[in-house]
Amino acid sequence: MNKHLLALCALASAGTAAAQSSVTVFGVVDAAVSYYSTTSRSYGFTPPREVTQSQTVLSPSGYNSSRLGFRGTEDLGGGLSASFWLEAPLANDVGGGAANFGRRSTVSLTGPFGEVRLGRDYTASFWNDGVFDPFGVNGVGTNLIAVVNSNLAATRALATGGLLNGGLSAGTDSYLRTSNAIGYFLPAGLAGFYGQAQYAFHENVDSSNVPGSPSRRGRYAGGRFGWANGGADVAVGYGESTLASTTPGGEKIKTLNVGASYDFGIVKVFGEWSRVSDVRDAVNATTPAATDRYDGLMTGVTVPVGPGLVRVSIARVNFNNGNGLPDSDASVRKLALGYVHNLSKRTALYASVARINIDDGHNNPAVMGVTPLVLSVPAIFPQPAYVTTGGMQPHGSYGYDFGIRHAF
């Protein structure tokens, strides 16, 4: 009897091992010496004055985001597979992080129909900001459009009740990532076409004795559709994040962007157009409905040079104030230059430098007061700040990274 039991256990173990296709531990450790500087200047009738703040730090994630992850796939047969992905951020400069899987925590079922993915993941409308910029969303060269969008997501969340999802991803939900999501991805093999749709539950309680219940704050819905073939890649993304659903006083952030790249071999070119609208319903007669608009353009190139890669990007974001008043808009421009020297497939040295110029920053300093970091909110990310009182406004900033990245 015991022999039969042992044989059955052995067969069960063998079946489990055969079904499990792969389990992988992966990660990135990235560290750089970084410098950040901001300059504030007086405006209007204020006497000429300038204030500069600067900081030198050892920073993580100057080229790629430092992370530790686990992923696995099980072959279920019949073209079906199940998989999981758990990925935690690392603050390797101070030995922190890995306390949560805030970067990604998903479980999926994949088959000829595509992939159904559940859990915390990147939003569908974010991807174009990260994919179609030579610097992505890391280091001082981070896509300017992404920085403005992160500033908007975090500051409006704070203004409407606090950071979403416990402040994961530095308070940038539901721009960068979202929790409680169901996603669908098209299968491969569609002549280069790809796409996804995504919905994130707000998970608020419905109370029959509370008017307007449940609140839809925290809900996200979006999608992305694209085509890639040879050296070409183009995609359009759209998303809506609900910050308030009260009547009156609702608020949504709506994102529409189009990105493209083409690899000619000797040079790869990138481009992106983005329009983000902060749509606020009327509260009362003195606070009418308004829509602030953030229009962004970015272009860039990467050029292979031996074992290295030269990176260049130029971007601009215009803020159009929804209050309709004259001289209430603002704009920000960014130039980023960088070089990556690959020592191997896993290890690289890199250097990046960026300069940012801001016009009429006093009209929206919280969002348009862009710094060299991926998020310009000192209350969330301690960093050199702008002076925005006493007739002062954000004028510009500068930063650089010199670092090393190792992937495993």
Buried (B, 14 or more C-beta within 10 A) or exposed (E): EEEEEEEEEEEEEEEEEEEEEEEEEEBBBBBBEBBBBBBBBBBEEEEEEEBBBEBEEEBBBBBBBBBBBBBBBBBBEEEEBBBBBBBBBBBBBEEEBBEEBBBBBBEBBBBEEBBBBBBBBBBBBBBBBBBBBBBBBBBBBBBBBBBBBBBBBBBBBBEBEEBBBEBBBBBBBBBBBBBBBBBBBBEEEEEEEBBBBBBBBBEBEEEEEEEEEBBBBBBBBBBBBBBEEEEEBBBBBBBBBBBBBBEEBBBBBBBBBBBBBBBEEEEBBBBBBBBBBBBBBBBEEEEEEBEBBBBBBBBBBBBBEEEBBBBBBBBBBBBBBBEEEEEBBBBBBBBBBBBBBBEEEEEBBBBBBBBBBBBBBBBBBBBBBBBBBBBBBBEBBEBBBBBBEEBBBBBBBBBBBBBBBBBE
